[in-house]
Amino acid sequence: MSDPVDALILDLLEWIGLKARPYREALEAWRTSCPRLPVWEDANERGFLERHSQGSEAMVSVSALGANFLAERRHMILDSRCD
């Protein structure tokens, strides 16, 4: 995986994990002003994140598309370690 943004998007998706996290917490941890590493923005543009409400709190979770991306990349990493 040569694209540093893809590697960081994987980290973001793994950080969110299987459960939804508060949107505020995720944005605080992952939003950046660095134009070279737009992790949060790229993950959203690719449709890897879903925003929804849980009670009065905005939440974010990994979308089905994001879960597929994560699974594919994990598979690629495991395969490359076996070569």
WOUR-V623280 format. One record per residue. N is the residue number from 1. NEAR is the number of other ideal C-beta (glycine too) atoms within 8 Angstrom. Layout:
BEGIN
N/NEAR, N/NEAR
END
This chain:
BEGIN
1/8, 2/2, 3/6, 4/6, 5/10, 6/9, 7/9, 8/10, 9/14, 10/13, 11/9, 12/12, 13/14, 14/8, 15/8, 16/12, 17/7, 18/3, 19/5, 20/8, 21/11, 22/9, 23/11, 24/8, 25/8, 26/12, 27/10, 28/7, 29/7, 30/10, 31/8, 32/8, 33/4, 34/6, 35/5, 36/4, 37/9, 38/10, 39/13, 40/12, 41/8, 42/10, 43/13, 44/9, 45/6, 46/10, 47/8, 48/12, 49/12, 50/7, 51/7, 52/9, 53/7, 54/6, 55/4, 56/3, 57/9, 58/9, 59/12, 60/14, 61/11, 62/12, 63/10, 64/5, 65/9, 66/14, 67/10, 68/8, 69/13, 70/12, 71/8, 72/8, 73/11, 74/9, 75/8, 76/9, 77/9, 78/8, 79/8, 80/7, 81/6, 82/5, 83/4
END
